[in-house]
Amino acid sequence: MSTRPSDREGVTAIEYALIAGLIAVASFGAMKLLGSSLQTLFSTISTTLGSAPTSSGS
């Protein structure tokens, strides 16, 4: 008894959906854990770049 190709494609699609879901959950968790640290880092970078001297370009 062999498996039809359409059955295998459905299983593959489900596997990819599960992997994508796991990546989304892991990404959300990482952003929640690192969110305030990243906000502080980007704020510091923005302040530093905002106070940098500019040149006229010539």
C-alpha distance matrix in Angstrom:
0.0 3.8 6.9 9.5 12.8 14.8 13.2 13.9 17.4 18.2 17.5 19.7 22.4 22.6 23.0 25.7 27.4 27.6 29.0 31.5 32.5 33.2 35.2 37.2 38.0 39.0 41.2 42.8 43.6 45.1 47.2 48.5 49.5 51.0 52.3 56.0 56.2 54.9 57.3 60.2 59.2 58.9 62.1 63.9 62.7 63.8 67.2 67.7 66.8 68.9 72.0 71.5 74.3 73.6 75.0 76.3 74.1 77.0
3.8 0.0 3.8 6.5 9.3 11.8 10.5 10.7 14.1 15.4 14.9 16.6 19.3 20.0 20.3 22.7 24.6 25.1 26.3 28.7 30.0 30.7 32.5 34.5 35.6 36.6 38.5 40.3 41.3 42.6 44.6 46.1 47.1 48.5 49.7 53.4 53.5 52.1 54.5 57.4 56.3 55.9 59.2 61.0 59.6 60.6 64.1 64.5 63.5 65.7 68.8 68.3 71.0 70.2 71.5 72.7 70.5 73.4
6.9 3.8 0.0 3.8 6.4 8.4 6.8 7.2 10.5 11.6 11.3 13.2 15.7 16.4 16.9 19.3 21.1 21.7 23.1 25.3 26.5 27.5 29.3 31.1 32.2 33.4 35.3 36.9 38.1 39.5 41.3 42.8 44.0 45.3 46.4 50.1 50.4 48.9 51.1 54.2 53.1 52.7 55.9 57.8 56.4 57.4 60.9 61.4 60.4 62.4 65.5 65.1 67.9 67.1 68.4 69.7 67.6 70.5
9.5 6.5 3.8 0.0 3.8 5.5 5.5 6.8 9.0 10.4 11.3 12.9 14.8 16.1 17.2 19.1 20.6 21.9 23.4 25.0 26.4 27.9 29.4 31.0 32.4 33.8 35.3 36.9 38.4 39.8 41.3 43.0 44.4 45.6 46.4 50.2 50.5 48.8 50.9 54.0 53.0 52.3 55.5 57.5 56.0 56.7 60.3 60.9 59.7 61.6 64.9 64.4 67.1 66.1 67.4 68.4 66.3 69.2
12.8 9.3 6.4 3.8 0.0 3.8 5.4 5.2 6.3 8.8 10.0 10.6 12.4 14.5 15.4 16.6 18.5 20.2 21.2 22.6 24.5 26.0 27.1 28.7 30.5 31.8 33.0 34.8 36.4 37.6 39.0 40.9 42.3 43.3 44.0 47.8 48.1 46.1 48.2 51.4 50.2 49.4 52.6 54.6 53.0 53.7 57.3 57.8 56.5 58.4 61.7 61.2 63.7 62.7 63.8 64.8 62.7 65.6
14.8 11.8 8.4 5.5 3.8 0.0 3.8 5.4 5.1 6.4 8.8 9.9 10.7 12.6 14.4 15.5 16.7 18.7 20.2 21.2 22.7 24.7 26.0 27.1 28.9 30.6 31.6 33.1 35.0 36.4 37.5 39.3 41.0 42.0 42.5 46.3 46.8 44.9 46.8 50.0 49.1 48.1 51.2 53.4 51.9 52.4 56.0 56.7 55.4 57.1 60.5 60.2 62.8 61.7 63.0 63.9 61.9 64.9
13.2 10.5 6.8 5.5 5.4 3.8 0.0 3.8 5.5 5.2 6.4 8.8 10.1 10.9 12.6 14.6 15.6 16.9 18.8 20.3 21.3 23.0 24.8 26.0 27.4 29.1 30.5 31.9 33.4 35.0 36.5 37.9 39.5 40.9 41.5 45.3 45.8 44.2 46.1 49.3 48.5 47.8 50.9 53.0 51.7 52.4 55.9 56.7 55.6 57.4 60.6 60.4 63.2 62.3 63.8 65.0 63.0 66.1
13.9 10.7 7.2 6.8 5.2 5.4 3.8 0.0 3.8 5.4 5.1 6.2 8.7 9.9 10.6 12.4 14.3 15.4 16.6 18.4 20.0 21.2 22.7 24.4 25.9 27.1 28.6 30.4 31.8 33.1 34.7 36.4 37.8 38.9 39.8 43.5 43.8 42.1 44.3 47.4 46.4 45.7 48.9 50.9 49.5 50.3 53.9 54.5 53.4 55.3 58.5 58.2 60.9 60.1 61.5 62.8 60.8 63.8
17.4 14.1 10.5 9.0 6.3 5.1 5.5 3.8 0.0 3.8 5.4 5.1 6.2 8.7 9.9 10.6 12.3 14.3 15.4 16.5 18.3 20.1 21.1 22.5 24.5 25.8 26.9 28.6 30.4 31.6 32.9 34.7 36.3 37.2 37.9 41.7 42.0 40.1 42.1 45.3 44.3 43.4 46.6 48.6 47.1 47.8 51.3 52.0 50.7 52.6 55.9 55.5 58.2 57.2 58.6 59.7 57.7 60.8
18.2 15.4 11.6 10.4 8.8 6.4 5.2 5.4 3.8 0.0 3.8 5.4 5.1 6.3 8.7 10.0 10.6 12.5 14.4 15.4 16.5 18.6 20.1 21.1 22.7 24.5 25.7 27.0 28.8 30.4 31.6 33.1 34.9 36.1 36.6 40.4 41.0 39.2 41.1 44.4 43.6 42.8 45.8 48.1 46.8 47.3 50.8 51.8 50.6 52.3 55.6 55.6 58.3 57.5 59.1 60.3 58.5 61.6
17.5 14.9 11.3 11.3 10.0 8.8 6.4 5.1 5.4 3.8 0.0 3.8 5.4 5.1 6.2 8.7 9.9 10.6 12.4 14.3 15.3 16.7 18.5 20.0 21.2 22.7 24.4 25.8 27.2 28.7 30.3 31.8 33.2 34.6 35.4 39.2 39.6 38.1 40.2 43.3 42.5 42.0 45.1 47.2 46.0 46.8 50.3 51.1 50.2 52.0 55.2 55.1 58.0 57.4 59.1 60.5 58.7 61.9
19.7 16.6 13.2 12.9 10.6 9.9 8.8 6.2 5.1 5.4 3.8 0.0 3.8 5.4 5.0 6.2 8.6 9.9 10.6 12.3 14.2 15.4 16.6 18.4 20.1 21.2 22.5 24.4 25.9 27.0 28.6 30.4 31.8 32.8 33.7 37.4 37.7 35.9 38.1 41.2 40.2 39.6 42.8 44.7 43.4 44.3 47.7 48.4 47.3 49.3 52.5 52.2 55.0 54.3 55.9 57.3 55.4 58.5
22.4 19.3 15.7 14.8 12.4 10.7 10.1 8.7 6.2 5.1 5.4 3.8 0.0 3.8 5.4 5.2 6.2 8.7 9.9 10.5 12.3 14.3 15.4 16.4 18.4 20.0 21.0 22.5 24.4 25.7 26.9 28.6 30.4 31.4 31.9 35.7 36.2 34.3 36.2 39.5 38.6 37.8 40.8 43.0 41.7 42.3 45.8 46.7 45.6 47.3 50.6 50.5 53.3 52.5 54.2 55.4 53.7 56.9
22.6 20.0 16.4 16.1 14.5 12.6 10.9 9.9 8.7 6.3 5.1 5.4 3.8 0.0 3.8 5.4 5.0 6.2 8.7 9.8 10.4 12.4 14.3 15.2 16.5 18.4 19.9 21.0 22.6 24.3 25.7 27.0 28.7 30.1 30.7 34.5 35.1 33.6 35.5 38.7 38.1 37.6 40.5 42.7 41.8 42.4 45.8 46.8 46.0 47.7 50.9 51.0 54.0 53.4 55.3 56.7 55.1 58.5
23.0 20.3 16.9 17.2 15.4 14.4 12.6 10.6 9.9 8.7 6.2 5.0 5.4 3.8 0.0 3.8 5.4 5.1 6.2 8.6 9.8 10.7 12.4 14.3 15.5 16.6 18.3 20.0 21.3 22.6 24.4 25.9 27.2 28.5 29.5 33.2 33.5 32.1 34.3 37.3 36.5 36.2 39.3 41.2 40.2 41.2 44.5 45.3 44.6 46.5 49.6 49.5 52.6 52.2 54.0 55.6 54.0 57.2
25.7 22.7 19.3 19.1 16.6 15.5 14.6 12.4 10.6 10.0 8.7 6.2 5.2 5.4 3.8 0.0 3.8 5.4 5.1 6.1 8.5 9.9 10.6 12.2 14.3 15.3 16.3 18.3 20.0 21.0 22.4 24.4 25.8 26.7 27.5 31.2 31.5 29.7 31.9 35.0 34.0 33.4 36.6 38.6 37.4 38.2 41.6 42.4 41.5 43.4 46.5 46.4 49.3 48.8 50.5 52.1 50.4 53.7
27.4 24.6 21.1 20.6 18.5 16.7 15.6 14.3 12.3 10.6 9.9 8.6 6.2 5.0 5.4 3.8 0.0 3.8 5.5 5.1 6.1 8.6 9.9 10.5 12.3 14.2 15.2 16.4 18.4 19.9 21.0 22.6 24.4 25.6 26.0 29.8 30.5 28.8 30.6 33.9 33.3 32.6 35.5 37.8 36.8 37.4 40.8 41.8 41.0 42.7 45.9 46.1 49.1 48.6 50.5 52.0 50.6 54.0
27.6 25.1 21.7 21.9 20.2 18.7 16.9 15.4 14.3 12.5 10.6 9.9 8.7 6.2 5.1 5.4 3.8 0.0 3.8 5.4 5.0 6.2 8.6 9.8 10.6 12.3 14.1 15.3 16.6 18.3 20.0 21.2 22.7 24.2 25.0 28.7 29.3 28.1 30.1 33.2 32.7 32.5 35.3 37.5 36.8 37.6 40.8 41.8 41.4 43.1 46.2 46.4 49.6 49.4 51.5 53.2 51.9 55.3
29.0 26.3 23.1 23.4 21.2 20.2 18.8 16.6 15.4 14.4 12.4 10.6 9.9 8.7 6.2 5.1 5.5 3.8 0.0 3.8 5.4 5.1 6.2 8.6 10.0 10.6 12.2 14.2 15.4 16.4 18.3 20.0 21.2 22.3 23.4 27.1 27.3 25.9 28.2 31.1 30.3 30.2 33.3 35.1 34.2 35.3 38.6 39.3 38.8 40.8 43.7 43.8 46.9 46.8 48.8 50.6 49.1 52.5
31.5 28.7 25.3 25.0 22.6 21.2 20.3 18.4 16.5 15.4 14.3 12.3 10.5 9.8 8.6 6.1 5.1 5.4 3.8 0.0 3.8 5.5 5.1 6.2 8.7 9.9 10.4 12.2 14.3 15.3 16.4 18.4 20.0 20.8 21.4 25.2 25.7 23.9 25.9 29.1 28.4 27.8 30.8 32.9 32.0 32.7 36.1 37.0 36.3 38.1 41.2 41.3 44.4 44.1 46.1 47.8 46.4 49.9
32.5 30.0 26.5 26.4 24.5 22.7 21.3 20.0 18.3 16.5 15.3 14.2 12.3 10.4 9.8 8.5 6.1 5.0 5.4 3.8 0.0 3.8 5.4 5.1 6.2 8.6 9.8 10.6 12.4 14.2 15.4 16.6 18.5 19.9 20.4 24.1 24.9 23.6 25.4 28.6 28.3 27.9 30.7 33.0 32.4 33.1 36.2 37.5 37.0 38.6 41.7 42.2 45.4 45.3 47.5 49.3 48.2 51.7
33.2 30.7 27.5 27.9 26.0 24.7 23.0 21.2 20.1 18.6 16.7 15.4 14.3 12.4 10.7 9.9 8.6 6.2 5.1 5.5 3.8 0.0 3.8 5.4 5.2 6.1 8.5 9.9 10.6 12.2 14.2 15.4 16.6 18.2 19.3 22.9 23.4 22.4 24.6 27.4 27.1 27.2 30.0 32.0 31.5 32.6 35.6 36.6 36.5 38.3 41.2 41.6 44.9 45.1 47.4 49.4 48.3 51.8
35.2 32.5 29.3 29.4 27.1 26.0 24.8 22.7 21.1 20.1 18.5 16.6 15.4 14.3 12.4 10.6 9.9 8.6 6.2 5.1 5.4 3.8 0.0 3.8 5.5 5.1 6.0 8.5 9.9 10.4 12.1 14.2 15.3 16.2 17.2 20.9 21.1 19.7 22.1 24.9 24.2 24.1 27.2 29.0 28.3 29.5 32.6 33.4 33.1 35.1 37.9 38.2 41.5 41.5 43.8 45.8 44.5 48.1
37.2 34.5 31.1 31.0 28.7 27.1 26.0 24.4 22.5 21.1 20.0 18.4 16.4 15.2 14.3 12.2 10.5 9.8 8.6 6.2 5.1 5.4 3.8 0.0 3.8 5.5 5.1 6.1 8.6 9.9 10.5 12.3 14.3 15.3 15.5 19.3 20.1 18.6 20.4 23.6 23.3 22.9 25.6 27.9 27.4 28.1 31.2 32.4 32.1 33.7 36.7 37.3 40.5 40.5 42.9 44.8 43.9 47.5
38.0 35.6 32.2 32.4 30.5 28.9 27.4 25.9 24.5 22.7 21.2 20.1 18.4 16.5 15.5 14.3 12.3 10.6 10.0 8.7 6.2 5.2 5.5 3.8 0.0 3.8 5.5 5.1 6.2 8.6 10.0 10.6 12.4 14.2 14.8 18.4 19.4 18.6 20.4 23.3 23.5 23.6 26.0 28.2 28.2 29.1 31.9 33.3 33.3 34.9 37.7 38.5 41.9 42.2 44.8 46.9 46.1 49.8
39.0 36.6 33.4 33.8 31.8 30.6 29.1 27.1 25.8 24.5 22.7 21.2 20.0 18.4 16.6 15.3 14.2 12.3 10.6 9.9 8.6 6.1 5.1 5.5 3.8 0.0 3.8 5.5 5.1 6.2 8.6 9.9 10.6 12.1 13.6 17.1 17.4 16.7 19.1 21.7 21.4 21.9 24.6 26.4 26.3 27.6 30.4 31.4 31.6 33.4 36.1 36.7 40.2 40.6 43.2 45.5 44.6 48.2
41.2 38.5 35.3 35.3 33.0 31.6 30.5 28.6 26.9 25.7 24.4 22.5 21.0 19.9 18.3 16.3 15.2 14.1 12.2 10.4 9.8 8.5 6.0 5.1 5.5 3.8 0.0 3.8 5.4 5.1 6.1 8.6 9.9 10.4 11.2 15.0 15.3 13.9 16.2 19.1 18.7 18.7 21.5 23.5 23.2 24.3 27.2 28.2 28.3 30.0 32.8 33.4 36.8 37.1 39.7 41.9 41.0 44.7
42.8 40.3 36.9 36.9 34.8 33.1 31.9 30.4 28.6 27.0 25.8 24.4 22.5 21.0 20.0 18.3 16.4 15.3 14.2 12.2 10.6 9.9 8.5 6.1 5.1 5.5 3.8 0.0 3.8 5.5 5.2 6.2 8.7 10.0 9.9 13.5 14.8 13.8 15.3 18.4 18.8 18.7 21.0 23.4 23.5 24.3 26.9 28.5 28.7 30.0 32.8 33.8 37.3 37.8 40.5 42.7 42.1 45.9
43.6 41.3 38.1 38.4 36.4 35.0 33.4 31.8 30.4 28.8 27.2 25.9 24.4 22.6 21.3 20.0 18.4 16.6 15.4 14.3 12.4 10.6 9.9 8.6 6.2 5.1 5.4 3.8 0.0 3.8 5.4 5.1 6.2 8.6 9.6 12.8 13.8 13.8 15.6 18.1 18.6 19.4 21.5 23.5 24.0 25.2 27.6 28.9 29.6 31.1 33.6 34.6 38.2 39.0 41.9 44.3 43.8 47.5
45.1 42.6 39.5 39.8 37.6 36.4 35.0 33.1 31.6 30.4 28.7 27.0 25.7 24.3 22.6 21.0 19.9 18.3 16.4 15.3 14.2 12.2 10.4 9.9 8.6 6.2 5.1 5.5 3.8 0.0 3.8 5.4 5.1 6.0 7.9 11.2 11.2 10.9 13.5 15.7 15.6 16.6 19.1 20.7 21.0 22.5 24.9 26.0 26.7 28.4 30.8 31.6 35.2 36.1 38.9 41.4 40.9 44.5
47.2 44.6 41.3 41.3 39.0 37.5 36.5 34.7 32.9 31.6 30.3 28.6 26.9 25.7 24.4 22.4 21.0 20.0 18.3 16.4 15.4 14.2 12.1 10.5 10.0 8.6 6.1 5.2 5.4 3.8 0.0 3.8 5.5 5.2 5.1 8.8 9.7 8.7 10.6 13.4 13.7 14.0 16.3 18.4 18.8 19.8 22.3 23.7 24.2 25.7 28.2 29.3 32.9 33.6 36.5 38.9 38.6 42.3
48.5 46.1 42.8 43.0 40.9 39.3 37.9 36.4 34.7 33.1 31.8 30.4 28.6 27.0 25.9 24.4 22.6 21.2 20.0 18.4 16.6 15.4 14.2 12.3 10.6 9.9 8.6 6.2 5.1 5.4 3.8 0.0 3.8 5.7 5.2 8.1 9.9 10.2 11.3 13.8 15.0 15.8 17.3 19.5 20.6 21.4 23.5 25.2 26.2 27.3 29.7 31.1 34.8 35.7 38.8 41.3 41.2 45.0
49.5 47.1 44.0 44.4 42.3 41.0 39.5 37.8 36.3 34.9 33.2 31.8 30.4 28.7 27.2 25.8 24.4 22.7 21.2 20.0 18.5 16.6 15.3 14.3 12.4 10.6 9.9 8.7 6.2 5.1 5.5 3.8 0.0 3.8 5.8 7.7 8.4 9.7 11.6 13.2 14.1 15.7 17.4 18.9 20.1 21.6 23.3 24.7 26.0 27.4 29.5 30.8 34.5 35.8 38.9 41.6 41.5 45.2
51.0 48.5 45.3 45.6 43.3 42.0 40.9 38.9 37.2 36.1 34.6 32.8 31.4 30.1 28.5 26.7 25.6 24.2 22.3 20.8 19.9 18.2 16.2 15.3 14.2 12.1 10.4 10.0 8.6 6.0 5.2 5.7 3.8 0.0 3.8 5.8 5.3 6.1 8.6 10.1 10.5 12.1 14.1 15.4 16.4 18.1 20.0 21.1 22.4 24.0 26.0 27.1 30.9 32.1 35.2 38.0 37.8 41.5
52.3 49.7 46.4 46.4 44.0 42.5 41.5 39.8 37.9 36.6 35.4 33.7 31.9 30.7 29.5 27.5 26.0 25.0 23.4 21.4 20.4 19.3 17.2 15.5 14.8 13.6 11.2 9.9 9.6 7.9 5.1 5.2 5.8 3.8 0.0 3.8 5.5 5.3 6.1 8.7 9.9 10.6 12.1 14.3 15.4 16.3 18.3 20.0 21.0 22.2 24.5 25.9 29.6 30.7 33.9 36.5 36.6 40.3
56.0 53.4 50.1 50.2 47.8 46.3 45.3 43.5 41.7 40.4 39.2 37.4 35.7 34.5 33.2 31.2 29.8 28.7 27.1 25.2 24.1 22.9 20.9 19.3 18.4 17.1 15.0 13.5 12.8 11.2 8.8 8.1 7.7 5.8 3.8 0.0 3.8 5.4 5.0 6.2 8.6 10.0 10.4 12.3 14.3 15.2 16.4 18.3 20.0 20.8 22.7 24.5 28.3 29.8 33.1 35.9 36.3 39.9
56.2 53.5 50.4 50.5 48.1 46.8 45.8 43.8 42.0 41.0 39.6 37.7 36.2 35.1 33.5 31.5 30.5 29.3 27.3 25.7 24.9 23.4 21.1 20.1 19.4 17.4 15.3 14.8 13.8 11.2 9.7 9.9 8.4 5.3 5.5 3.8 0.0 3.8 5.5 5.2 6.2 8.7 9.9 10.7 12.4 14.3 15.5 16.6 18.4 19.9 21.5 22.9 26.7 28.4 31.6 34.6 34.8 38.4
54.9 52.1 48.9 48.8 46.1 44.9 44.2 42.1 40.1 39.2 38.1 35.9 34.3 33.6 32.1 29.7 28.8 28.1 25.9 23.9 23.6 22.4 19.7 18.6 18.6 16.7 13.9 13.8 13.8 10.9 8.7 10.2 9.7 6.1 5.3 5.4 3.8 0.0 3.8 5.4 5.0 6.1 8.4 9.8 10.5 12.1 14.1 15.3 16.4 17.9 20.1 21.2 24.9 26.1 29.3 32.0 32.0 35.7
57.3 54.5 51.1 50.9 48.2 46.8 46.1 44.3 42.1 41.1 40.2 38.1 36.2 35.5 34.3 31.9 30.6 30.1 28.2 25.9 25.4 24.6 22.1 20.4 20.4 19.1 16.2 15.3 15.6 13.5 10.6 11.3 11.6 8.6 6.1 5.0 5.5 3.8 0.0 3.8 5.5 5.3 6.0 8.6 9.9 10.4 12.2 14.2 15.3 16.1 18.4 20.1 23.8 25.0 28.4 31.0 31.4 35.1
60.2 57.4 54.2 54.0 51.4 50.0 49.3 47.4 45.3 44.4 43.3 41.2 39.5 38.7 37.3 35.0 33.9 33.2 31.1 29.1 28.6 27.4 24.9 23.6 23.3 21.7 19.1 18.4 18.1 15.7 13.4 13.8 13.2 10.1 8.7 6.2 5.2 5.4 3.8 0.0 3.8 5.6 5.1 6.2 8.7 9.9 10.5 12.2 14.2 15.2 16.7 18.5 22.3 24.1 27.5 30.4 31.0 34.6
59.2 56.3 53.1 53.0 50.2 49.1 48.5 46.4 44.3 43.6 42.5 40.2 38.6 38.1 36.5 34.0 33.3 32.7 30.3 28.4 28.3 27.1 24.2 23.3 23.5 21.4 18.7 18.8 18.6 15.6 13.7 15.0 14.1 10.5 9.9 8.6 6.2 5.0 5.5 3.8 0.0 3.8 5.4 5.2 6.3 8.6 10.0 10.7 12.3 14.1 15.7 16.8 20.6 22.2 25.5 28.5 28.7 32.3
58.9 55.9 52.7 52.3 49.4 48.1 47.8 45.7 43.4 42.8 42.0 39.6 37.8 37.6 36.2 33.4 32.6 32.5 30.2 27.8 27.9 27.2 24.1 22.9 23.6 21.9 18.7 18.7 19.4 16.6 14.0 15.8 15.7 12.1 10.6 10.0 8.7 6.1 5.3 5.6 3.8 0.0 3.8 5.4 5.0 6.0 8.5 9.8 10.4 11.9 14.3 15.4 19.0 20.2 23.4 26.1 26.3 30.0
62.1 59.2 55.9 55.5 52.6 51.2 50.9 48.9 46.6 45.8 45.1 42.8 40.8 40.5 39.3 36.6 35.5 35.3 33.3 30.8 30.7 30.0 27.2 25.6 26.0 24.6 21.5 21.0 21.5 19.1 16.3 17.3 17.4 14.1 12.1 10.4 9.9 8.4 6.0 5.1 5.4 3.8 0.0 3.8 5.5 5.1 6.1 8.6 9.9 10.4 12.4 14.4 18.0 19.5 23.0 25.7 26.5 30.1
63.9 61.0 57.8 57.5 54.6 53.4 53.0 50.9 48.6 48.1 47.2 44.7 43.0 42.7 41.2 38.6 37.8 37.5 35.1 32.9 33.0 32.0 29.0 27.9 28.2 26.4 23.5 23.4 23.5 20.7 18.4 19.5 18.9 15.4 14.3 12.3 10.7 9.8 8.6 6.2 5.2 5.4 3.8 0.0 3.8 5.4 5.2 6.1 8.6 9.8 10.8 12.5 16.2 18.3 21.7 24.8 25.6 29.1
62.7 59.6 56.4 56.0 53.0 51.9 51.7 49.5 47.1 46.8 46.0 43.4 41.7 41.8 40.2 37.4 36.8 36.8 34.2 32.0 32.4 31.5 28.3 27.4 28.2 26.3 23.2 23.5 24.0 21.0 18.8 20.6 20.1 16.4 15.4 14.3 12.4 10.5 9.9 8.7 6.3 5.0 5.5 3.8 0.0 3.8 5.5 5.1 6.1 8.4 10.1 10.7 14.4 16.0 19.2 22.2 22.6 26.1
63.8 60.6 57.4 56.7 53.7 52.4 52.4 50.3 47.8 47.3 46.8 44.3 42.3 42.4 41.2 38.2 37.4 37.6 35.3 32.7 33.1 32.6 29.5 28.1 29.1 27.6 24.3 24.3 25.2 22.5 19.8 21.4 21.6 18.1 16.3 15.2 14.3 12.1 10.4 9.9 8.6 6.0 5.1 5.4 3.8 0.0 3.8 5.5 5.2 5.9 8.6 10.0 13.5 14.6 18.0 20.7 21.4 25.1
67.2 64.1 60.9 60.3 57.3 56.0 55.9 53.9 51.3 50.8 50.3 47.7 45.8 45.8 44.5 41.6 40.8 40.8 38.6 36.1 36.2 35.6 32.6 31.2 31.9 30.4 27.2 26.9 27.6 24.9 22.3 23.5 23.3 20.0 18.3 16.4 15.5 14.1 12.2 10.5 10.0 8.5 6.1 5.2 5.5 3.8 0.0 3.8 5.5 5.0 6.3 8.8 12.3 14.2 17.8 20.7 22.0 25.4
67.7 64.5 61.4 60.9 57.8 56.7 56.7 54.5 52.0 51.8 51.1 48.4 46.7 46.8 45.3 42.4 41.8 41.8 39.3 37.0 37.5 36.6 33.4 32.4 33.3 31.4 28.2 28.5 28.9 26.0 23.7 25.2 24.7 21.1 20.0 18.3 16.6 15.3 14.2 12.2 10.7 9.8 8.6 6.1 5.1 5.5 3.8 0.0 3.8 5.5 5.4 6.4 10.2 12.5 15.9 19.2 20.2 23.5
66.8 63.5 60.4 59.7 56.5 55.4 55.6 53.4 50.7 50.6 50.2 47.3 45.6 46.0 44.6 41.5 41.0 41.4 38.8 36.3 37.0 36.5 33.1 32.1 33.3 31.6 28.3 28.7 29.6 26.7 24.2 26.2 26.0 22.4 21.0 20.0 18.4 16.4 15.3 14.2 12.3 10.4 9.9 8.6 6.1 5.2 5.5 3.8 0.0 3.8 5.5 5.2 8.7 9.9 13.3 16.3 17.0 20.5
68.9 65.7 62.4 61.6 58.4 57.1 57.4 55.3 52.6 52.3 52.0 49.3 47.3 47.7 46.5 43.4 42.7 43.1 40.8 38.1 38.6 38.3 35.1 33.7 34.9 33.4 30.0 30.0 31.1 28.4 25.7 27.3 27.4 24.0 22.2 20.8 19.9 17.9 16.1 15.2 14.1 11.9 10.4 9.8 8.4 5.9 5.0 5.5 3.8 0.0 3.8 5.6 8.4 9.6 13.2 15.8 17.3 20.7
72.0 68.8 65.5 64.9 61.7 60.5 60.6 58.5 55.9 55.6 55.2 52.5 50.6 50.9 49.6 46.5 45.9 46.2 43.7 41.2 41.7 41.2 37.9 36.7 37.7 36.1 32.8 32.8 33.6 30.8 28.2 29.7 29.5 26.0 24.5 22.7 21.5 20.1 18.4 16.7 15.7 14.3 12.4 10.8 10.1 8.6 6.3 5.4 5.5 3.8 0.0 3.8 6.5 9.0 12.7 15.6 17.5 20.5
71.5 68.3 65.1 64.4 61.2 60.2 60.4 58.2 55.5 55.6 55.1 52.2 50.5 51.0 49.5 46.4 46.1 46.4 43.8 41.3 42.2 41.6 38.2 37.3 38.5 36.7 33.4 33.8 34.6 31.6 29.3 31.1 30.8 27.1 25.9 24.5 22.9 21.2 20.1 18.5 16.8 15.4 14.4 12.5 10.7 10.0 8.8 6.4 5.2 5.6 3.8 0.0 3.8 6.4 9.9 13.2 14.6 17.6
74.3 71.0 67.9 67.1 63.7 62.8 63.2 60.9 58.2 58.3 58.0 55.0 53.3 54.0 52.6 49.3 49.1 49.6 46.9 44.4 45.4 44.9 41.5 40.5 41.9 40.2 36.8 37.3 38.2 35.2 32.9 34.8 34.5 30.9 29.6 28.3 26.7 24.9 23.8 22.3 20.6 19.0 18.0 16.2 14.4 13.5 12.3 10.2 8.7 8.4 6.5 3.8 0.0 3.8 6.8 10.2 12.0 14.7
73.6 70.2 67.1 66.1 62.7 61.7 62.3 60.1 57.2 57.5 57.4 54.3 52.5 53.4 52.2 48.8 48.6 49.4 46.8 44.1 45.3 45.1 41.5 40.5 42.2 40.6 37.1 37.8 39.0 36.1 33.6 35.7 35.8 32.1 30.7 29.8 28.4 26.1 25.0 24.1 22.2 20.2 19.5 18.3 16.0 14.6 14.2 12.5 9.9 9.6 9.0 6.4 3.8 0.0 3.8 6.8 8.6 11.6
75.0 71.5 68.4 67.4 63.8 63.0 63.8 61.5 58.6 59.1 59.1 55.9 54.2 55.3 54.0 50.5 50.5 51.5 48.8 46.1 47.5 47.4 43.8 42.9 44.8 43.2 39.7 40.5 41.9 38.9 36.5 38.8 38.9 35.2 33.9 33.1 31.6 29.3 28.4 27.5 25.5 23.4 23.0 21.7 19.2 18.0 17.8 15.9 13.3 13.2 12.7 9.9 6.8 3.8 0.0 3.8 5.4 7.9
76.3 72.7 69.7 68.4 64.8 63.9 65.0 62.8 59.7 60.3 60.5 57.3 55.4 56.7 55.6 52.1 52.0 53.2 50.6 47.8 49.3 49.4 45.8 44.8 46.9 45.5 41.9 42.7 44.3 41.4 38.9 41.3 41.6 38.0 36.5 35.9 34.6 32.0 31.0 30.4 28.5 26.1 25.7 24.8 22.2 20.7 20.7 19.2 16.3 15.8 15.6 13.2 10.2 6.8 3.8 0.0 3.8 5.7
74.1 70.5 67.6 66.3 62.7 61.9 63.0 60.8 57.7 58.5 58.7 55.4 53.7 55.1 54.0 50.4 50.6 51.9 49.1 46.4 48.2 48.3 44.5 43.9 46.1 44.6 41.0 42.1 43.8 40.9 38.6 41.2 41.5 37.8 36.6 36.3 34.8 32.0 31.4 31.0 28.7 26.3 26.5 25.6 22.6 21.4 22.0 20.2 17.0 17.3 17.5 14.6 12.0 8.6 5.4 3.8 0.0 3.8
77.0 73.4 70.5 69.2 65.6 64.9 66.1 63.8 60.8 61.6 61.9 58.5 56.9 58.5 57.2 53.7 54.0 55.3 52.5 49.9 51.7 51.8 48.1 47.5 49.8 48.2 44.7 45.9 47.5 44.5 42.3 45.0 45.2 41.5 40.3 39.9 38.4 35.7 35.1 34.6 32.3 30.0 30.1 29.1 26.1 25.1 25.4 23.5 20.5 20.7 20.5 17.6 14.7 11.6 7.9 5.7 3.8 0.0
